[in-house]
C-alpha cells in the first residue's frame, strides 16, 4: 500500500496491483452475468418446426462486394425463429376441373394428389383432436364453438364419430400395452391430492364429539 500526502495528513493510495485485482473481479462478474441463462428458448427446443435454408446472393469464393481484395468464405449459419398462428385443423379445398366429350359423353376429371388419404379427416387431425379432448380436457361443444369462430365448422357429433373410429384403430395397441403392463413387476400410479370436505368437517367436529361422549359416560 503506497501513501501520499502533506505534512498535515496522509491519505492511502491504492497500488496498481489492487486496482488490477478490482478490475479482474469486475470482469469476472460481467462474464458470469453473461453466462447466466437469458430465459429465451434455443432454436433446438422447437423440434416440430419447418426449417428453411436461406442462401445469400453471393457465393463462396467470389470477390468481396466491398472491393477490398478479399474473397468470401463460409461461416456457421444463424437461426431465426418465427412463430405464426394457425388452427389445429388446416382445410384445403381442391377444385377438380372436369372435361366431357360432346360426342360420346365421356367425362374426364383431374387426378387428385396421390399423397392424400382417402378419408376427409386424416390421421394427424384425429390424433390432435384426441389430445384436445382427452389430454387437455376440452369438451366437444367448446371445440365446436372455437372452430366455428375460425371458419372451420366441426360439430360435436362429428368429433365423437372421429374419436370412435380412432378408438377402434388404436385398440390393438392398447391391448398389447395392457398385456405388457400385466407382466410388469412394479405398478406405480400418481394422482393429485384432493381435499374431501366431508372428512374435513368430520375431523373438525371429532374432538367435541369425543368430549361429549366422555361426559355422558361419566
Buried (B, 14 or more C-beta within 10 A) or exposed (E): EEEEEEEEEEEEEEEEEEEEEEEEEEEEEEEEEEEEEEEEEEEEEEEEEEEEEEEEEEEEEEEEEEEEEEEBEEEEEEEEEEEEEEEBBEEEEEEEEEEEEEEEEEEEEEEEEEEEEEEEBEEEBBEEBBEBBEEEEBEBEEBBEBBEEEEEEBBBEBBEEBBEEBEEEEEEEEEEEEEEEEEEEEEEEEEEEEEEEEEEEEEEEEEEEEEEEEEEEE
